[in-house]
């Protein structure tokens, strides 16, 4: 037995749409049992540039450690930060 679904709402702005979906549940509009999993291989996480002041000696130690691992030092810093945050 299929349940009647609500028609999609019309919004005048993105802010109105955001407020609506924060307030209401999508189950009245979608049949999640028919949903299919998708893979988005080219989707990249949003990034932002930051400025970080480090003592020269610390930066040199990081560069040496990165060279030993054959990775750019910026990537090594990101890997270390990701490990510590998890």
Buried (B, 14 or more C-beta within 10 A) or exposed (E): EEEEEEEEEEEEEEEEEEEEEEEEEEEEEEEEEEEEEEEEEEEEEEEEEEEEEEEEEEBEEBEEBBEEEEBEBEEBBEEEEEEEEE
